[in-house]
Amino acid sequence: MQISTEHRVVQTPSSRGRQLLWITGFFVLSLGLFLGDLLLGSVKIPITEALRVLGGVDIENQIWENILLKIRLPKALTAVFAGGALSVAGLQMQTLFRNPLAGPSVLGITAGASLGVALVMLGAGNIASVYSLKHLGLTESWLLAGAAFAGASLVMLVILAVASVIRDNVVLLIVGLMVGNITISLVAVWQYFSNPEEIKDYVLWTFGSVEGVTGDQLIVLGLAVLVGLVLAFLASKPLNMLLLGENYARSLGLGVRQIRFWVILCVSLLAGSVTGFCGPIGFIGIAVPHLTRALLNSSDHRLIIPGACFLGIAIMLACDIIAHVPGSSITLPMNAITALIGSPVVIWVIMKRRKLQQ
């Protein structure tokens, strides 16, 4: 069973113009939703006052200013980083494995990151936290982020090792699912022997959230995502060559092993950093690449990487607005909202293309 992932890479001038127009639309939509994420919430803030605060002008209502600068602005920026990172990470994995169902969550990357976090929160418990505070100078949040990145990288290396032996994409997908199940099983065992407080903290972390990432953490997350996105865009041409098949790419002089290494590093950096700071956020990495290809009608990574990045940002911001239920104090789990939005998108793309062609 083979799932085709080939698409037209050569574009006519008219189609290229339409695609650039779509990408511009994604960017404008992102800006609008970013502003909406700042204005909407349990406390409604007038747009004029919000713009004055963002422009560095002091306003009379200090409560609004504190809400904007200390809560909503960091939250919106985190949603921007998470949406762009997960979308591009999923796009790269779908191209690398030539499988439209590939993604950080499906192939176990998110589960690997969760395993690293569980090792700290459940397996090592307070011992790891105390050691990190006294000897490494790390806060618990920094320790969780590092553990998530290490776990994601470990699972990606396992998947790559299997991919070097197994060429069938469906078998590789099954192996990825099994690796994810193994990590979930290990976490379940740790939960069984952990105390209720540790379990509660871990379960809350698994819901996913873009809140609480501020200060130096936001800077580190932004730098990690920026580096990952730059690496992804630099790999646009090699990824286009991979669409033609590995053998043909090798005949053109592409070092397949080298590009695999860089893609794995990029995906681990993007998915691992986001999972470490925000928890496991599903469906964005699978749904957004499909939706981007469908709207742009292209698989040229020079276009769909920035397109997926901006569209992922817009969808993530929309999910954050919905999760905080404007006008109320209710905050819904982020994973529930992304699943409600992402699943219909995947079903729509499948029904439209039927053969799951990319």
LINNORQUI-V591594 format. One line per field, one symbol per residue. ss: DSSP state (H for helix, E for strand, C for the rest). phi: phi as a letter, one per 20 degrees, with the letter a starting at -180 (. if undefined). psi: psi as a letter, one per 30 degrees, with the letter a starting at -180 (. if undefined). A space follows every 50 residues. Layout:
# LINNORQUI-V591594
ss=???
phi=???
psi=???
This chain:
# LINNORQUI-V591594
ss=CCCCCCCCCCCCHHHHHHHHHHHHHHHHHHHHHHHHHHHCCCCCCCHHHH HHHHCCCCCCCHHHHHHHHHHHHHHHHHHHHHHHHHHHHHHHHHHHCCCC CCCCCCCCHHHHHHHHHHHHHHHHCHHHHHHHHHHHCCCHHHHHHHHHHH HHHHHHHHHHHHHCCCCCHHHHHHHHHHHHHHHHHHHHHHHHCCCHHHHH HHHHHHCCCCCCCCHHHHHHHHHHHHHHHHHHHHCHHHHHHHCCCHHHHH HCCCCHHHHHHHHHHHHHHHHHHHHHHHCCCCCHHHHHHHHHHHHHCCCC HHHHHHHHHHHHHHHHHHHHHHHCCCCCCCCCCHHHHHHHHHHHHHHHHH HHHCCCCC
phi=.cdfcebfdfcegfffffffffffffffffffffffffeeqfdedfffff ffffenefdfefffffffeecfffffffffffffffffffffffffelbf efagefenfffffffffffefdfemffffffffeddmdefffffffffff ffffffffffffffddefffffffffffffffffffffffffeeegffff fffffffnadeneclfffffffffffffffffffegfgfffffeofffff feneefffffffffffffffffffffednfdemffeffgffffffelbcf ffdffffffffffffffffffffelgncefceffffffffefffffffff ffemeled
psi=kkjkgklkekkleeeeeeeeeeeeeeeeeeeeeeeefeekafkkkkeeee eeefggkklejfeeeeeeefeeeeeeeeeeeeeeeeeeeeeeeeeeghjf gkleeeggeeeeeeeeeeeeeeefbfeeeeeeeeefgkleeeeeeeeeee eeeeeeeeeeeeffekfkeeeeeeeeeeeeeeeeeeeeeeeeglleeeee eeeeeffkkglfjlbeeeeeeeeeeeeeeeeeefgeeeeeefffkeeeee fggkjeeeeeeeeeeeeeeeeeeeeeffljjlfefeeeeeeeeeefhlgj ffefeeeeeeeeeeeeeeeeeeegikflgkjlkeeeeeeeeeeeeeeeee eefeghk.
